[in-house]
């Protein structure tokens, strides 16, 4: 009999027979089947490598077809399919690595054209050697690392370019107005020279970016200070003209615009307004030279006493406050006017009459300019 039975007594029942069947051992793999398994394992490993590079060659369909052929007993056919897939995958992987290496070279050249030499030389040489020698796994690993480095460098470089553009623009505008900038111009040139060096690392670029940010901050401090001083000087000049003096209307408007831009931190716009203001004031000086009566002389009439000046300024402040109340409450002009009214009131309380007079005159020009616009 093919079956073997063994009886075993039980404590309270009949004898139970247990039957065991021996499972036949699996037949050993043939040489072709072992080769198929090895190639399949190699293909799966290389497919994982390719996926790490992103979209690329895919032999999944061939692997499925080979598995089906082998299951149906067509082992030799399966081996042919796998060998063909292996050759195609290696060829296309080499092509992908070469293409990506070429793109990496283009990105390096573009960085040089825009003014910086990224220190990728040693890594790039090692990557090129690995790809040329057919070391696909090492080449792919080095390629991914190089692309990540250059991608981060490109982002940091783009941010630094924005900083440098702001610095250069403000420096040129300040130079047009003869605003003294001290060592800021030389600092910008030093930054350019360091970026033109042979090997700029990520750390070096970060250090340069911090220095550029510091330079930009210095510009934002130096330019407003100079413009404020100049606008104060121009305000004194404009105060020599009557409020209803038509030739000085444009200059008054430009002075107001420059002051607003400066308060809002819009330096480029403030510089442009000051440049236009200078031209208008130069024309007014020419007119004043031909018609001196256009300027109010401080020596005309008896000197004003302090009490008389205070009384005049209080009336002027009440009149201007009434005009401010007629402005749209949410407008920028209304907010600026309210600030100047409060400032003038505090100055009058402190009996700083000249300063209060300047503030009220500034407010009057602003309101007159706003009225002419509407």
Helices and strands as residue ranges (DSSP letters): E 5-8, E 16-19, H 31-52, H 60-71, H 75-113, H 121-132, H 136-176, H 184-195, H 202-238, G 246-248, H 249-263, H 267-290, G 292-294, H 306-325, H 332-349, H 353-373
